[in-house]
Amino acid sequence: MSKTNKFIIWCVLVAVTSFWMWVSAHAWFQGSLFDIKAGAYLSVLSGLFVVLLALLAMGLVLFQNRLWSVYLGLVSGITYSLVFGISNLNLVGMFILVMLFYHAQDIVSGEIRERLKMNSRLLIRKGLVNFTVAFFVLMSFAAFQSPAIESFKNLTELPSATNVFIRNIVEQTLSVQLSEINPQDKELVLNQVSQEVIKEANVWLRPYLQYAPPALAFGLFLVLWSIGWIFIWLAVFFGMFIFWILKRAKFFRIEEKDVKAERIVI
């Protein structure tokens, strides 16, 4: 089988995995981002994300072509647009994705050229940071345009869930002072204090509530990035397994060759 045909097969694998992953992300973004019921979608999304990262990392190691790395980026971006549609924001995200893929290929190719022995763990890990950033950016853009964050647009007061949080804070703060009064009076005091705190918070935050959607989307990116190392290491181990399987299946082979090295002579 020619190298081009192998690359086409690899693109199909990436396309199927990425499309399935984006469909899972789309299902997650239809409700609350932190809804317990979304756990099933998140489990599938996380598993597919690890598989996709491993496939892309192995793709850069196996094919080592800058133009083909752009094709892999386009495949991932096109599947994203099929699920979330085409918009100016999505086009910007896809451009960032392709550029990060192109840069990842430079990093991996440079590592391969400088190595005397092939180390699958190091080679696979080299491009994963770029891939992770690219996909987290697209997920944040998708969340910003989804119903999960759409409900926070045009806010004039804090959401009801925030009211419960504020009440809990007030209750913990005044627990010592209210410990000796009867339950009915305690409930009355807590309600009055909570309402006053919420009222003042709404007055103070109202001018800034219009920035809630982009802040939430950026917050989602930060949350994803904070746990990104988990996906990176899982992808490294899964990629090493793929590397071993493909080598045993003779999908590729490793050859030794003589190289000339430069040295400084004084």
Buried (B, 14 or more C-beta within 10 A) or exposed (E): EEEEEBBEEBBEBBBBBBBBBBBBBBBBBEBBBEEEEBEEBBEBBBBBBBBBBBBBBBBBBBBBBEEBBBBBBBBBBEBBBBBBEEEEBBEEBBEBBBBBBBBBBBBBBEBBEEEEEEEBEEBBBBBBBBBBBBBBBBBBBBBBBBEBBEEBEEBEBBEEEBBEEBBEEBBEEBEEEBEEEEEEEBEEBBEEBBBEBBEEBBEEBEEEBEEBBEEBBEBBBEBBBEEBEEBBEBBBEBBBEBBEEBBEEEBBEEEEEEEEEEEEEE
